């Protein structure tokens, strides 16, 4: 396996999925595994991981009654700060970036579920990210009925409080995006146990190391 330190750039990995799919757990497990293997990495989340992002996250979690476009612009502002302050500098330092949500969440939630046109979302995402794309996206796919059961006693933000129909639209959106780019995306059965999922993730990451 080629060492990451010998590569010309870092590695950018994203985890996506509906609420309660286990994204945060898999991000943590991958980061811990990378650290155990002596590979420099950073674990980030959207919205968050910068002062701007965390403030926006806290404000949105407050359940403020805002329209779908205001929601889109706020999330994009958080993303722009993350790209400039954390993502790009970490990749320059040849670190592995493990990110919980990225532009695809916006497409799934604000696009497929909220009904904002894809061309509008793509334009705003492009500005916020400055065209920065990940090397790999893992979709933790699970039936919203299962994820709802997991999260029923821990509702913490405006999206988790949406009804099951909303989350079905989100899931269908993710599957549509993933199937449209099978080289970039890997769909994982998030109803499996977390250790089995992590092993699949780790094998894919090892393959990525050999490619960069």
Buried (B, 14 or more C-beta within 10 A) or exposed (E): EEEBEEEEEBBBBBBBBBBBBBBBBBBBBBBEBBEEEEBBBBBBBBBBBBEBBBBBBEEBBEEEEBEBEEBBBBBBBBBBBBBBBBBBBBBEEBBBBBBBBBBBBBBBBBBBBBEBEEEEBBEBBEEBBEEBEBBBBBBBBBBBEBBBEBBEEEEEBBBBEBEEEBBBBBBBBBBEBBEEEEEBBBBBEBBBEBEEBBEBBBEBBEEBBEEB
